[in-house]
């Protein structure tokens, strides 16, 4: 692998060869893919790469679309080189976002290393071209995502999160209505109903974003284990009425049976009629995007509805999607943008640059500015698709360590505890203490019944039952409904109006009737409690309307 700057001839005399200990140069070219605005590293990451011992060079204008100017790169310590050919020739390692074009492959030289999205399963010709150049290629999309230590390098996750967020923003822009339900002086605004097909990283990001904007969010995925994640983000998981395991290798979904797909289509058809916005995220590695939303489903949607197809670049999950375009068909806006991540170029570039920096840390643990592609490292081996011109993809299956049989543990002697911790079951009360407690309670009730007036026991019984009923009512109501519960109990508390009615009852004997002042006070009390009563119920109904879906 080359190190340092390629030798140049000055006045016909070649300079001395660069020593192997010289720090390697990381080159960051401008992305040439149409519509791509991201850049493979940002000034903040440049400073960290330099601390690892590397020299960093950036092609002039590479970061302009991501709001990273040449001056900011220079201030961070990077070299700025004019022209792609000069940058590729001067670089030992190249960081890119999109896979190289045929022209860019032609600029590569033997021993060079490339870190980029490659998608080797979908690009066999590119793999052959790279192998012919005798270069080492690390495909960031081939990272074994099941490894916990690989999460910091997982660019697929970071970019999918950005795409999921942006998909909701595009949907909101095309929808033309509030996402959240509101009650205004001009009338009630119902909340938007959003259905998300696929609850991977992008889908979960979309769920969280739509829920935070106040929409009613429902989602579905073939993997039942993501249901809790959907609920935790504020969504509702919609199940398919068909039992089948949907988890594939590496945390991805797998291709489902025809029976499951039919049941899934029926569920999608039902959701399409009710939803205002549908966001599809379903992808299966190495295969075209599955068709989830048919033309008939689009026709059944309400006019003004929106579909955002995040799988448009791989063919789309909707039959009517036009990749790269936003079109209106049957009154429904179908957004098929393939550059959702680039529409947040600064954010996505920053996250991607951090992923590549973490990968560089793993490749250069000695911090001497020289990478070591260690094929014994499971994460690095999974990333490496060509090594010095040899195609090494696909990587072998991860090794699973054998679990030793668990040794039988000796029974531990019981240890007396002075108290119980959180979540520990309470020890049963000894029979003696229980008997004493019942005896004390019985004596107290006997004393109360023996000495209290005869009216007391009936009032006391009502009081105890009221406490019990009140406790059970509050305990079984969701915390979100406590405020309307307070208003309705406030209305019910106006039962004191009955006492005032008794005071002015015409059926009362003349000798027992109160004087005129008490009568007037009772009348005012009835008027005030009536306002409290009807006002409490009115407020309760209005607040409950905000919780209805």
Phi, psi and omega in degrees: 000137182287153177227147177072199182272136178303145181294139177236153179264123179242120181057034175080001181245123180281135178290169181294148181295145179287136183288153181298339182279355181294141179296146180278153180259127174265121180255139180237100181279166173287137178287132184255355180294134182304127177083356181280120182251353182284163175227149190286341175211157182238163183306323180297323179284331178301315180300321180289323178294322179295324178294336175281356177104000183274157167261134183243129177236138181235135176293139181302128179085001184298327184255009184301316183290343178255018179062036176237100184279164178300323182296322180291322176297316179299319180296332178279352177107007181272152170276144176246118184248134179272127176096134181293320183299317180295321181293312180298321181292328185271356188257138172272327180231137180240127173260126177224165174264297178275154176300153184291146174281173178300321178295320180290324176299324178296338180275351183281158180229160184302138179088354181284156177242143180232132174239120186192171165287130183238320185054066186299328181294327182268351185228064180296326180294319178298321179298319179293321179296318180292321179295323179295334179278354180058050180247166175255126184238128175249111181273111184296338179280350181263009181299132175293103188283352179280347179279129182295324181287350180273353185298323181291341180258001189283089181289331177301317180293313182296320181285326178293324177297319177295317181297318179298319177297313183293328179299320179292321178297318178295322179295317179296323180294321182277339186287317176079017178219167175298151169276321184271148174283142182219150173245113184238171177296336180272359180131177181269133177253116181287150178289151177288145177254118185245129175244130183241120180266109182105121182242049170279204181298312180296318180296317179295322176296320178293321179299311180299319181292313181295320179294322179293335176276356175099008181280159169275116189247129172236148183213158178219149175207152179290341180266112184294337185290347180273000182301318180296324179293321178299313181296320181296336180268003177099010180256176176243127181275124180260120182273152172267134183283063180196128184266116176196138179287130185248005182277132175255190180288148174069022178085003179267167174276161179246170176287127184269166181289165181296324178297317178294317182298324178293316178295324179293319179298321178297319178293318179297321179298321178292318180292325181298324180292331186263333188280149171270328183223134174239130176239121182252136184227008191287124176219145175237123184307132176080006182227157174297156180298134179291144179275112183253325183251112181274169178298324178295323177295321179297318179297329183280349182284156181291144176302137182092356178289167185227139170239126174249113184262100182284349179261020185300324183294334179259022177110338175091147175271348179252137182296335185259008180291137172246107185307132178084358185234158169245114185237159177247120179225129182057033178080005182247131177278122181248111182265117181241036182297138178256006182236036182302319181292321180293340178285353169233059191299319182296312181294312182294324178294321179295316179294318180295319178298323177293318176302314181291325177296317179296323176295319180297324176301320179290328180279340184226069181287342178277349179057041179249010178078019180228125182276153176230108180278090185276108183283356175273345178278123187298321180291314180294321179297321179293326179288327189283116180256337169221142180229110181053040177092352179261128179288119182249007179264142001278156179287152177296159180299142179303142179284134178253117181291135179292135180272119180294149179298139182288131179285144180292128181269135176294147180295128182280142178292141180297137181246128180290136180246141178277339181201167180256143178277178181294127178090353180275141180292145179285142177288143180296146180288135178302149183299324181296314180295323179296320180294319179297318181297314179297323180295317179296316180297319180297318179297317180298315179296323180295317180296318180296315181292331183281323187257338184281156176298158184296333178286340187296316185298322178293319178293321180295320179297318177297321180297314180297315180296323178296319178298317181294312180297316179299318179297314182294324179295312182292319184297326185265008177258137180298144181305327181297338182259010182295325181295309175297331177296320179297321181292322180286324176292330175297321178293318181295328180297345179287014175299346178298344177300332180296322178298319179292323179296322179298322183294331183249017181296130178290347181278352183288144177299149183300326182288335183265353182292139179288167178287177185298323181297315180296323179298316179293320177298319179296321179296315177298319179299319179297317181296316181292317180291332177294318177298315180297321183293304183290326177295321179297316179293323179295315178296321180299313180298321180292320180288321179297330178297333179286339182264350181283139180253000000 
